[in-house]
C-alpha cells in the first residue's frame, strides 16, 4: 500500500511538534483524523527519541561546556530551576514538563539535578503517554462538538 506525501508531511509535523510541546501533536493528530494508534506512534516515538537524545548526547555537550566555563556560585538561571524543583518536586517536573517546559528542557533539568537516566526515561515516557491521551481525546471531543 502506497501512502501519499501528504500523509507523511502531516505525520512529520505531528512528530516535530510532539518533541517540543506534547499538547500540539495529539491535537494535530485529531484534526488530521489520525487513528489512536497512529497518534500514539508518532507522539510517543518523538517523546522517547528526544528524551534519549538529550540524555545521552546532552551529557557530552554538558561536559564540553563545563570544561570551557567555570561558574562561581549559583547563576540566575540555576536559581530559577532550583526554585521550580523545590516547588513542584520530582514528580511535578515530570508531570508538567511535556506541556509547559517541553520534553527536552524537562530532561535537561532532571539530568542536571542528578536524576538517574532510567528514571528520567520512564517518567518522561509515562507523562508523555498520559498527556498524549488527554489532549487527543479532548481534541476529538472538541471536533465532535463542532461538527455536531
N, C-alpha and C positions, 0 to 999 in steps of 0.2 A: 504494500500500500504506500503510495506516494503522498507525502504531506507537503502542503503548499508553503511557499516562502512567507506568506502572511502569518501562518501558524507559528513558524519559528521566530519571526520578529516579535510577535506577541509573547511567546514563551521567553524570549531573551529579555524583553522589558520587565516581565514579571520577575525573572531571575535577578536582574540588575537591581531593581528596587527592593527586593527582599534582602539583599545583602545589607542595605543601609537602614531602612525602616520597615519593620515587619508588618505594619498595617497597610502599606501600599500594595504589596504583591498579592495578598489574598483578595483585596478589594478589586484589583485589576483582573484577577482570575474569575471572579464572579461576573464582572462586566463583560469579559471576553467569552463567557459561557463555557469555561473550562470545567471539566468534571472535578469531583472532590479528590480523586487520586492524582490527576494532573496537577491540581493546586498543591497538594502535599509534596509531590515530587519536586516541582520547581522551587517552591518556597523553602522546603527543608534542605534540599541539596545546596541551595545558596547559603542558608544559615550555617550548616555544618561545614561547608568548604571555607567560608570566611572565618569561622572560628578556628579551624585547623591551621589555615594560613597565618593568621595573626599569632596563634600560639607558637608555632614553630619557626616562622620567618621573623616574627616580632622579637624573639629572643636574640637573634643575630643582629637585628637592627638596633635594639636597645644596648647590646653590648658594644657595638661600634660607636653609637652616640655617647655612651657612658665613658669611653676612653677619651673622646675629644673634649668633653665638657665635665668639669667637676664643679658641683654646686656646694655652697655652704649654707646649711640650714634648710628651711622649707621655702619653696617658691610659692607664689600666689596660686598657681595652677594646682600644685600639690595640696595646698591648704583647702581648696575647693573640693578636690577629690576626696580628701580625708573627711571633710565635713559631710559629704554625701554618704560615704561609707559608714560613718558613725550614726548618721540619721536613719538610713534605710537598712544597713546591715548587709550581710552576705546574701541572704535570700531576697531582700528588697532590690539589690542591684540586679540580680538575675531576672527578677520579675519585671523590672522597669526598663532594663537595657534594650530589649528588642524594639520597644515602641518610643522611648524617649531619647536615649543616647545613641542607639544604633548598636548592632551586634559587634562591629569591630571596636568601637570605643568601650563598650562594656567588657569585652575580652581583654583589652589593654589595661583597663583599670584593675580588673581582678588579677591579672598576671603580675602587674606591678606591685600589688599588695600581697604577693607570695601565695596565692591560692593554687593548689595543685592543678596541673593541666587536665587530668582526667575529670576532676570535679567541675572545672570550668566547662569542658566539652559536654558533660552530662547535663548540667543545669541550664546551659545556654540552649541546648537542643530541646530539652523539656519545655522551657519557657517559650521558645520559638514555636513549638508544636501547639501549645495552648493558645498563644496569641494568633497563630495562623487560623486555627479553627474558629476562634471567636470572631475575628474580622471577616472571614469567609462567609460564615453564616449570617452575620449582621448585614453584609453587603447583599447576600442572596435575598434576605428578608426585605431589605430596602428596595431592591429591584422588583421583587414580587409586589410590594405595596404600590410602587409607582406604576406598574403595568396593570394593576387591579383597578 
